[in-house]
Amino acid sequence: MSLTSPNRGYPLERLDGNTGSMAYWSNLFTRVADRLGDLRTAAHAAQDLPGVGRSVTAVRTDANDLAGALPGDIAEAQLLAGVLQRYADAFDAHAKPANDLIDDIEAAHAEWSRLNIAADHAGRAAMAAAYGDDQSEIDDTNDAVTEAIGVRDAAKDALDELWTQYERFYGDWDAAYAAALSELAGGTGAVLTNEARDLLADLLAATSPEEVARLWAENPELQQELIDNHPAVVGNLDGVPWDVRATVNAARLEELLETEPEGPHRDELAAVWRALTTGAVPKPNLISFDPDGAEQVTAALAYGDLSTASEINTLVPGMNGNVDDLFSWGQSAQALNLRVGEGSATVVWFGYDTPDLLEEPAMSRAEDGAAALRSYLLAVRALSPDADVNVIAHSYGSTTAALAIGSQADGLGVTSFIAVGSAGFPKDPTVVENLSNGGPPQLYATISEDDAVARVGRGTAPGHPVSPERLPGATVFDSDGGVDARGESLPAATGHDALGPGAYLEPGSESFYNVGEIIMTGQPGTERGGEGSTQGFWDAGNWWISDEYALIDF
């Protein structure tokens, strides 16, 4: 399993580089610049050759042309020399110390993982003992849990300190690397005009999608030049109009499929293409697409016209989700648009690397995803300021969405935040407070009485143990079966899945019906525990660990 830093998502990777080689090439380019300078001096001298006649005039003309052409070459050689040397210095200062921390982090992570498993085993033993009558055993197992958790948390603190050091070094190196690339791209000027290059720099330096939208709209004459030369940037830059991004991303995807060899990466690209081109009328828009920026291919498909929608809904997947599931999620998105009616547009947002089972207890995937989701939601608000914005998040997707939305007191302009089968919200006090005040956004949550996975996820995750159903101001709705307004039966969610029979977002289910009602009216459409509701594992027979009671907070 590859490790990533917990706060900024940097991969734990050995940074390759040879500062001696970089310094050598820097010196070489400096010498080239010097020699070209000497040549330019000679060319200037040749322009002053005395005499008349065709030969002398030809020499003067050639010298003038050469003198005019050389400054660009000299500047480029000087640029390469300077960039290489500055990057070599940065590599020594930042990348090498980051590399030196890798072995310590891997050892500390292994130790924390071992102690985390031990704490989990101790917790399970305490839960088993709680069923019995031996108070001594109960006390002993509870003491063992407390001790195991203390040792585990101390190991986690030590690991976090190492990560903090690594993030500082890696971040400084990453900034130096990005600066080197930016300097090279801006210095050569071989493709973009000066005006387009300046606009690109302004767009990349913009502090918000709103600023990106303004800059883009103010420079219509430069837009096509940026699209032609930097489609990957334009297609994923939050604030650029959705239709522009969709066109650029679809073209990139098609081009990649023409050259990508068989393998897992091509399979992911093909899955995005299938979801983009199959079934839906009209076709969805590929509003984001990054085939190389993360471990997974990330993408987002918009069903409906985001530019005119009055209700913009976003589906956020959870653990083990990836673009292979885009087509199925797209069917759910289309069904939600039909349920809500005219003016509804729904985005399937696979914009982050979702965790696997071993990664799920940690917050690193949520932290990475929250940054991307936050930017996307700000773009929605910037481009559609009058629309209602609804986020429907499943499992670990709700953890990610809670971190994004709850990071700001205004909830990023989200109207409704609907958590289904949540793996738990972050325990961050700011996030909890911002999501507990009754809005914005208004928080809605459901968990099936047959969903053990979500409960175990909360109970075993130190970073996201908060049950959204318990937060003040949350509206809890049922997913255990009911009847709709016409008295027709609505099936229950019978497990943790988002899609498929017995799943939370299966069209026709009680959970899906209530999501639609919340978007349309602000309230669920069925009564909790009402007609048609069924009991599950976490109901009466296991009342002491049910969501309705507080002996153990699952």
C-alpha positions as CSV (number, residue, x, y, z in Angstrom):
1,M,0.0,0.0,0.0
2,S,1.4,3.4,-0.9
3,L,1.4,6.0,1.8
4,T,0.4,9.6,1.6
5,S,0.9,12.4,4.1
6,P,-2.2,13.0,6.2
7,N,-2.6,16.8,5.8
8,R,-1.5,17.6,2.3
9,G,-1.7,14.2,0.6
10,Y,1.9,14.1,-0.5
11,P,3.0,10.6,-1.6
12,L,5.7,8.9,0.4
13,E,8.1,8.6,-2.5
14,R,11.8,8.8,-2.9
15,L,12.5,12.0,-4.9
16,D,15.1,11.3,-7.7
17,G,17.6,13.8,-8.7
18,N,21.3,14.4,-9.2
19,T,22.5,17.8,-8.1
20,G,25.9,17.2,-9.5
21,S,24.5,16.5,-12.9
22,M,22.2,19.5,-12.7
23,A,25.0,21.8,-11.7
24,Y,27.1,20.5,-14.6
25,W,24.4,21.3,-17.1
26,S,23.8,24.7,-15.5
27,N,27.5,25.5,-16.0
28,L,27.3,24.2,-19.6
29,F,24.3,26.4,-20.5
30,T,26.1,29.4,-18.9
31,R,29.1,28.8,-21.2
32,V,26.7,28.5,-24.2
33,A,25.2,31.8,-23.3
34,D,28.6,33.4,-23.0
35,R,29.7,32.1,-26.4
36,L,26.5,33.3,-28.0
37,G,27.1,36.7,-26.4
38,D,30.6,36.7,-28.0
39,L,29.0,35.8,-31.3
40,R,26.5,38.6,-31.0
41,T,29.3,41.1,-30.3
42,A,31.0,40.0,-33.4
43,A,27.8,40.3,-35.4
44,H,27.3,43.8,-34.2
45,A,30.9,44.6,-35.3
46,A,30.3,43.1,-38.7
47,Q,27.4,45.5,-39.2
48,D,30.0,48.4,-39.2
49,L,32.2,46.9,-41.9
50,P,33.5,49.6,-44.2
51,G,33.1,49.5,-47.9
52,V,30.5,49.3,-50.6
53,G,29.2,46.6,-53.0
54,R,27.0,43.6,-52.8
55,S,29.3,41.4,-50.8
56,V,29.8,43.9,-48.0
57,T,26.1,44.8,-48.0
58,A,25.2,41.0,-47.8
59,V,27.6,40.6,-44.8
60,R,26.0,43.6,-43.1
61,T,22.5,42.2,-43.7
62,D,23.4,38.7,-42.4
63,A,25.2,40.2,-39.4
64,N,22.1,42.3,-38.7
65,D,19.8,39.3,-38.9
66,L,22.1,37.2,-36.7
67,A,22.4,39.9,-34.1
68,G,18.6,40.2,-34.0
69,A,18.1,36.4,-33.6
70,L,20.7,35.8,-31.0
71,P,19.1,37.6,-28.0
72,G,16.4,35.0,-27.7
73,D,18.8,32.1,-27.8
74,I,21.1,33.8,-25.2
75,A,18.1,34.4,-22.9
76,E,17.0,30.8,-23.2
77,A,20.4,29.5,-22.4
78,Q,20.6,31.8,-19.4
79,L,17.1,30.8,-18.3
80,L,18.0,27.1,-18.5
81,A,21.2,27.7,-16.5
82,G,19.5,29.6,-13.8
83,V,16.5,27.3,-13.5
84,L,18.7,24.2,-13.2
85,Q,21.0,25.7,-10.6
86,R,18.1,27.1,-8.5
87,Y,16.4,23.7,-8.7
88,A,19.6,21.9,-7.8
89,D,19.9,24.1,-4.7
90,A,16.3,23.4,-3.8
91,F,16.7,19.7,-4.2
92,D,19.6,19.7,-1.8
93,A,17.7,21.8,0.7
94,H,14.4,20.0,0.6
95,A,14.2,16.8,-1.4
96,K,17.2,15.1,0.3
97,P,15.9,15.7,3.8
98,A,12.5,14.4,2.7
99,N,14.1,11.2,1.3
100,D,15.9,10.7,4.6
101,L,12.6,10.6,6.5
102,I,11.0,7.8,4.4
103,D,12.4,4.8,6.3
104,D,11.5,6.4,9.7
105,I,7.9,7.1,8.5
106,E,7.5,3.6,7.1
107,A,8.7,2.1,10.4
108,A,6.5,4.4,12.4
109,H,3.5,3.7,10.2
110,A,4.0,-0.1,10.6
111,E,4.2,0.3,14.4
112,W,1.0,2.4,14.5
113,S,-0.8,-0.1,12.3
114,R,0.2,-2.9,14.6
115,L,-0.9,-1.0,17.6
116,N,-4.2,0.1,15.9
117,I,-5.0,-3.6,15.2
118,A,-4.2,-4.4,18.8
119,A,-6.5,-1.7,20.0
120,D,-9.2,-2.9,17.7
121,H,-8.8,-6.5,19.1
122,A,-9.0,-5.1,22.6
123,G,-12.2,-3.2,21.8
124,R,-13.8,-6.3,20.3
125,A,-12.8,-8.2,23.5
126,A,-14.4,-5.5,25.6
127,M,-17.6,-5.6,23.5
128,A,-17.7,-9.4,23.9
129,A,-17.2,-9.1,27.6
130,A,-20.1,-6.6,27.9
131,Y,-22.5,-9.4,26.9
132,G,-21.5,-11.4,30.0
133,D,-22.1,-11.0,33.8
134,D,-18.4,-11.1,34.9
135,Q,-17.8,-7.6,36.1
136,S,-14.2,-8.3,36.7
137,E,-13.7,-9.4,33.1
138,I,-15.6,-6.3,31.9
139,D,-13.3,-4.0,34.0
140,D,-10.2,-5.8,32.9
141,T,-11.1,-5.6,29.2
142,N,-12.1,-1.9,29.5
143,D,-8.7,-1.2,31.1
144,A,-7.0,-3.1,28.4
145,V,-8.8,-1.0,25.8
146,T,-7.8,2.3,27.5
147,E,-4.2,1.2,27.6
148,A,-4.1,0.0,24.0
149,I,-5.7,3.2,22.8
150,G,-3.2,5.3,24.7
151,V,-0.2,3.4,23.3
152,R,-1.7,3.6,19.8
153,D,-2.4,7.3,20.0
154,A,1.1,8.0,21.3
155,A,2.5,6.1,18.2
156,K,0.1,8.1,16.1
157,D,1.5,11.4,17.5
158,A,5.1,10.3,16.8
159,L,4.0,9.3,13.2
160,D,2.3,12.6,12.8
161,E,5.4,14.5,13.8
162,L,7.4,12.7,11.2
163,W,4.8,13.4,8.6
164,T,4.8,17.1,9.5
165,Q,8.5,17.2,8.8
166,Y,8.1,15.3,5.6
167,E,5.3,17.6,4.4
168,R,7.4,20.7,5.1
169,F,10.4,19.4,3.1
170,Y,8.2,17.8,0.4
171,G,6.1,20.9,0.1
172,D,9.1,23.2,-0.3
173,W,10.6,20.9,-2.9
174,D,7.2,20.7,-4.7
175,A,7.0,24.4,-4.8
176,A,10.5,24.7,-6.2
177,Y,9.7,22.1,-8.8
178,A,6.5,23.9,-9.8
179,A,8.4,27.2,-9.9
180,A,11.0,25.7,-12.2
181,L,8.4,24.4,-14.6
182,S,6.5,27.7,-14.5
183,E,9.7,29.6,-15.2
184,L,10.6,27.3,-18.1
185,A,7.1,27.5,-19.5
186,G,7.0,31.3,-19.2
187,G,10.5,31.9,-20.4
188,T,10.6,30.1,-23.7
189,G,7.5,31.8,-25.2
190,A,7.7,29.3,-28.1
191,V,4.0,28.6,-28.2
192,L,1.9,31.2,-26.4
193,T,1.8,34.9,-27.2
194,N,2.8,37.2,-24.4
195,E,-0.8,38.1,-23.8
196,A,-1.9,34.5,-23.5
197,R,1.0,33.6,-21.3
198,D,0.1,36.5,-19.0
199,L,-3.5,35.3,-18.8
200,L,-2.5,31.7,-18.1
201,A,-0.3,32.9,-15.3
202,D,-3.1,35.0,-13.9
203,L,-5.6,32.1,-14.1
204,L,-3.2,29.8,-12.3
205,A,-2.5,32.4,-9.6
206,A,-6.2,33.1,-9.1
207,T,-7.4,32.6,-5.5
208,S,-10.9,31.5,-6.3
209,P,-13.1,30.0,-9.1
210,E,-14.9,33.3,-9.1
211,E,-11.7,35.1,-10.0
212,V,-11.0,32.5,-12.7
213,A,-14.5,33.0,-14.1
214,R,-14.0,36.8,-14.3
215,L,-10.5,36.5,-15.9
216,W,-11.8,34.0,-18.5
217,A,-14.8,36.2,-19.4
218,E,-12.7,39.3,-19.7
219,N,-10.4,37.8,-22.3
220,P,-12.5,36.1,-25.0
221,E,-9.8,36.7,-27.7
222,L,-7.2,34.6,-25.8
223,Q,-9.5,31.7,-24.9
224,Q,-8.9,29.5,-27.9
225,E,-5.1,30.0,-27.7
226,L,-5.2,28.6,-24.2
227,I,-7.5,25.8,-25.1
228,D,-5.3,24.7,-28.0
229,N,-2.0,24.8,-26.1
230,H,-3.1,23.9,-22.5
231,P,-6.2,21.7,-22.7
232,A,-5.4,19.8,-19.5
233,V,-5.3,23.1,-17.6
234,V,-8.5,24.6,-19.1
235,G,-10.4,21.3,-18.8
236,N,-9.9,21.1,-15.1
237,L,-9.7,24.8,-14.0
238,D,-12.6,25.5,-11.7
239,G,-14.3,28.7,-12.8
240,V,-13.9,28.1,-16.6
241,P,-17.4,27.6,-18.0
242,W,-18.7,24.0,-17.9
243,D,-19.4,23.7,-21.6
244,V,-15.8,24.8,-22.5
245,R,-14.4,22.3,-20.1
246,A,-16.7,19.5,-21.3
247,T,-15.6,20.0,-24.9
248,V,-11.9,20.1,-24.1
249,N,-12.1,17.0,-21.8
250,A,-14.0,14.9,-24.3
251,A,-11.5,15.6,-27.0
252,R,-8.6,14.8,-24.7
253,L,-10.2,11.5,-23.7
254,E,-10.8,10.5,-27.3
255,E,-7.2,11.3,-28.2
256,L,-5.9,9.3,-25.3
257,L,-8.0,6.2,-26.2
258,E,-6.4,6.2,-29.7
259,T,-2.9,5.7,-28.2
260,E,-3.3,4.2,-24.8
261,P,-2.2,0.5,-24.7
262,E,-4.2,-2.3,-23.1
263,G,-4.1,-2.3,-19.3
264,P,-5.8,-1.0,-16.2
265,H,-5.3,2.6,-17.2
266,R,-7.0,2.1,-20.6
267,D,-9.8,0.2,-18.8
268,E,-10.5,3.3,-16.7
269,L,-10.4,5.6,-19.7
270,A,-12.8,3.2,-21.5
271,A,-15.1,3.3,-18.6
272,V,-15.2,7.1,-18.7
273,W,-15.9,7.0,-22.4
274,R,-18.7,4.4,-22.0
275,A,-20.4,6.6,-19.4
276,L,-19.9,9.7,-21.6
277,T,-21.3,8.2,-24.8
278,T,-23.8,5.4,-23.8
279,G,-27.4,5.5,-22.8
280,A,-28.1,9.1,-21.7
281,V,-30.0,11.5,-23.9
282,P,-28.7,14.1,-24.1
283,K,-25.2,13.0,-23.4
284,P,-23.6,14.1,-20.2
285,N,-20.8,16.6,-20.0
286,L,-17.3,15.6,-18.9
287,I,-16.7,18.7,-16.7
288,S,-13.5,17.4,-15.2
289,F,-11.0,14.7,-16.3
290,D,-7.5,14.0,-15.0
291,P,-6.0,10.7,-16.3
292,D,-2.6,11.2,-14.6
293,G,-2.9,13.5,-11.6
294,A,-3.7,10.8,-9.0
295,E,-3.6,7.0,-8.5
296,Q,-7.0,6.7,-10.1
297,V,-8.3,8.3,-13.2
298,T,-10.6,11.1,-11.8
299,A,-13.6,12.5,-13.6
300,A,-16.9,14.2,-13.2
301,L,-20.0,13.9,-15.4
302,A,-22.8,16.4,-15.4
303,Y,-26.3,15.2,-16.4
304,G,-28.3,18.2,-17.4
305,D,-27.4,21.8,-18.1
306,L,-25.5,23.2,-15.2
307,S,-25.6,26.7,-16.7
308,T,-29.4,26.9,-16.5
309,A,-30.3,24.5,-13.7
310,S,-32.2,25.7,-10.6
311,E,-31.3,22.6,-8.7
312,I,-27.7,21.4,-9.0
313,N,-27.1,18.0,-7.3
314,T,-23.8,16.3,-6.7
315,L,-23.3,12.6,-6.0
316,V,-20.1,11.8,-4.1
317,P,-19.0,8.2,-3.9
318,G,-17.3,6.5,-1.0
319,M,-14.9,3.6,-0.3
320,N,-13.7,1.6,-3.3
321,G,-15.5,3.8,-5.7
322,N,-13.8,4.6,-9.1
323,V,-14.6,5.6,-12.6
324,D,-15.4,1.9,-13.5
325,D,-18.7,2.7,-11.7
326,L,-19.4,5.9,-13.6
327,F,-22.1,4.4,-15.9
328,S,-24.1,3.0,-13.0
329,W,-23.9,6.2,-11.0
330,G,-24.9,8.1,-14.1
331,Q,-28.1,6.0,-14.3
332,S,-28.8,7.1,-10.7
333,A,-28.1,10.7,-11.6
334,Q,-30.6,10.5,-14.5
335,A,-33.2,9.0,-12.3
336,L,-32.7,11.8,-9.8
337,N,-33.2,14.4,-12.5
338,L,-36.5,12.7,-13.5
339,R,-37.6,12.6,-9.9
340,V,-36.9,16.2,-9.2
341,G,-38.1,17.4,-12.6
342,E,-37.4,20.3,-14.9
343,G,-34.4,22.5,-13.8
344,S,-32.5,19.6,-12.2
345,A,-28.9,18.8,-13.2
346,T,-26.9,16.1,-11.4
347,V,-23.1,15.7,-11.3
348,V,-21.5,12.4,-10.6
349,W,-18.3,13.5,-8.9
350,F,-15.4,11.1,-9.0
351,G,-12.9,13.8,-8.3
352,Y,-10.7,12.1,-5.7
353,D,-8.9,8.9,-4.9
354,T,-11.3,7.0,-2.8
355,P,-9.9,4.8,-0.1
356,D,-9.8,1.0,0.1
357,L,-10.7,-0.9,3.2
358,L,-7.3,-0.5,4.8
359,E,-7.2,3.2,4.1
360,E,-10.8,3.9,5.2
361,P,-10.1,4.5,8.9
362,A,-7.6,7.3,8.1
363,M,-8.4,10.9,6.9
364,S,-5.8,11.3,4.2
365,R,-8.1,10.4,1.3
366,A,-10.8,12.7,2.7
367,E,-8.4,15.6,3.1
368,D,-7.3,15.3,-0.5
369,G,-10.8,14.9,-1.8
370,A,-12.1,17.7,0.3
371,A,-9.8,20.2,-1.3
372,A,-10.9,19.2,-4.8
373,L,-14.6,19.1,-3.8
374,R,-14.3,22.5,-2.1
375,S,-13.0,24.1,-5.3
376,Y,-15.7,22.4,-7.4
377,L,-18.5,23.6,-5.2
378,L,-17.1,27.2,-5.2
379,A,-17.1,27.0,-9.0
380,V,-20.7,25.9,-8.9
381,R,-21.5,28.9,-6.8
382,A,-19.5,31.2,-9.0
383,L,-21.1,30.1,-12.2
384,S,-24.7,29.4,-10.9
385,P,-25.2,31.9,-8.0
386,D,-29.0,31.5,-8.0
387,A,-29.2,27.7,-8.0
388,D,-29.9,25.5,-5.0
389,V,-26.9,23.3,-4.5
390,N,-27.4,19.8,-3.0
391,V,-24.7,17.4,-2.1
392,I,-25.6,13.7,-1.7
393,A,-22.7,11.7,-0.3
394,H,-22.4,8.0,0.4
395,S,-20.2,6.3,2.9
396,Y,-16.7,7.8,3.0
397,G,-17.9,10.3,0.4
398,S,-19.9,11.9,3.3
399,T,-16.6,12.1,5.3
400,T,-15.0,13.9,2.4
401,A,-18.0,16.1,1.8
402,A,-18.3,17.0,5.5
403,L,-14.7,18.1,5.6
404,A,-15.1,20.2,2.5
405,I,-18.5,21.8,3.4
406,G,-17.9,22.1,7.1
407,S,-14.6,23.8,6.6
408,Q,-16.4,27.1,6.0
409,A,-19.0,28.8,8.1
410,D,-21.1,29.5,5.0
411,G,-21.1,25.8,3.9
412,L,-19.6,26.8,0.5
413,G,-23.1,27.9,-0.5
414,V,-24.5,24.4,-0.3
415,T,-28.3,24.3,0.3
416,S,-28.7,20.7,1.4
417,F,-26.1,18.2,2.5
418,I,-27.5,14.7,2.4
419,A,-25.5,11.9,4.0
420,V,-26.5,8.3,3.2
421,G,-24.8,5.4,5.0
422,S,-22.2,7.7,6.3
423,A,-18.8,6.3,7.4
424,G,-18.7,9.1,9.9
425,F,-18.0,12.8,9.9
426,P,-14.6,14.2,10.9
427,K,-14.1,14.9,14.6
428,D,-12.7,18.4,13.8
429,P,-14.6,20.8,16.1
430,T,-14.9,23.5,13.4
431,V,-16.5,21.0,11.0
432,V,-18.8,19.7,13.6
433,E,-19.9,23.1,14.7
434,N,-20.5,24.4,11.2
435,L,-22.6,21.4,10.3
436,S,-24.6,21.5,13.6
437,N,-26.2,25.0,13.3
438,G,-29.2,24.1,11.2
439,G,-27.8,25.6,8.0
440,P,-26.6,26.6,5.7
441,P,-26.4,23.9,4.6
442,Q,-29.3,22.0,6.1
443,L,-28.0,18.6,7.1
444,Y,-29.9,15.4,6.4
445,A,-28.8,11.8,7.2
446,T,-30.0,8.2,7.0
447,I,-28.5,4.9,8.0
448,S,-30.1,1.6,7.4
449,E,-30.8,-0.7,10.3
450,D,-29.0,-3.4,8.2
451,D,-25.9,-1.3,7.5
452,A,-23.2,-2.7,9.7
453,V,-20.4,-1.5,7.5
454,A,-21.1,2.2,8.2
455,R,-21.3,1.6,11.9
456,V,-18.1,-0.4,12.1
457,G,-16.5,2.3,9.9
458,R,-17.4,5.0,12.5
459,G,-16.5,2.8,15.4
460,T,-13.0,2.0,14.2
461,A,-11.9,5.3,12.6
462,P,-10.2,7.7,15.0
463,G,-10.5,10.5,12.4
464,H,-14.1,10.3,11.5
465,P,-16.2,8.8,14.3
466,V,-19.0,11.4,14.4
467,S,-22.5,10.1,13.6
468,P,-24.3,12.7,11.5
469,E,-27.7,11.5,12.6
470,R,-26.8,12.8,16.1
471,L,-25.7,16.3,15.2
472,P,-27.9,19.1,16.4
473,G,-30.1,20.4,13.7
474,A,-29.8,17.3,11.5
475,T,-32.9,15.9,9.9
476,V,-32.9,12.1,10.1
477,F,-34.9,10.2,7.5
478,D,-35.7,6.6,7.0
479,S,-34.2,4.0,4.6
480,D,-35.8,0.9,6.1
481,G,-38.8,0.7,3.9
482,G,-42.0,2.7,3.7
483,V,-44.7,4.0,1.4
484,D,-44.8,7.0,-0.8
485,A,-47.4,9.7,-1.1
486,R,-49.6,7.5,-3.3
487,G,-49.3,4.6,-0.8
488,E,-46.9,2.5,-3.0
489,S,-44.3,0.4,-1.4
490,L,-40.7,1.7,-1.1
491,P,-38.0,-1.0,-0.6
492,A,-35.5,-0.7,2.3
493,A,-31.8,-0.4,2.0
494,T,-30.6,-3.8,3.1
495,G,-26.9,-3.1,3.5
496,H,-24.3,-0.5,2.8
497,D,-24.2,-0.3,-1.0
498,A,-25.0,2.9,-2.9
499,L,-26.3,1.3,-6.1
500,G,-28.2,-1.8,-7.0
501,P,-31.1,-3.7,-5.4
502,G,-31.3,-3.0,-1.7
503,A,-29.0,0.1,-2.0
504,Y,-29.4,3.7,-0.7
505,L,-29.5,5.4,-4.1
506,E,-31.4,2.7,-6.0
507,P,-34.3,4.5,-7.8
508,G,-37.6,3.5,-6.2
509,S,-36.1,2.8,-2.8
510,E,-37.3,4.7,0.3
511,S,-33.9,6.4,0.7
512,F,-33.8,7.6,-3.0
513,Y,-37.5,8.7,-2.7
514,N,-36.6,10.8,0.4
515,V,-33.5,12.3,-1.3
516,G,-35.8,13.6,-4.1
517,E,-38.4,14.9,-1.7
518,I,-35.7,16.8,0.3
519,I,-34.4,18.4,-2.9
520,M,-37.9,19.4,-3.9
521,T,-39.5,20.4,-0.6
522,G,-36.8,20.5,2.0
523,Q,-38.3,17.6,4.0
524,P,-38.3,13.8,3.7
525,G,-41.3,12.2,2.2
526,T,-41.9,9.3,4.6
527,E,-42.5,9.0,8.3
528,R,-39.7,7.5,10.4
529,G,-40.7,4.0,11.5
530,G,-44.0,4.4,9.6
531,E,-46.0,2.1,7.4
532,G,-43.8,-0.4,5.6
533,S,-40.7,0.1,7.8
534,T,-38.8,-3.1,8.7
535,Q,-36.6,-4.0,11.6
536,G,-32.9,-4.8,11.0
537,F,-30.0,-6.1,13.0
538,W,-29.5,-2.9,14.9
539,D,-33.1,-2.6,16.0
540,A,-34.8,-4.0,19.2
541,G,-32.7,-7.1,19.8
542,N,-29.5,-5.0,19.8
543,W,-30.9,-1.8,21.2
544,W,-27.8,-1.1,23.3
545,I,-25.8,-0.4,20.1
546,S,-28.5,1.0,17.9
547,D,-28.3,4.5,16.5
548,E,-31.4,5.3,18.6
549,Y,-29.5,4.9,21.9
550,A,-26.2,6.2,23.3
551,L,-24.5,3.4,25.1
552,I,-22.1,3.1,22.2
553,D,-22.0,5.8,19.6
554,F,-22.1,4.1,16.2
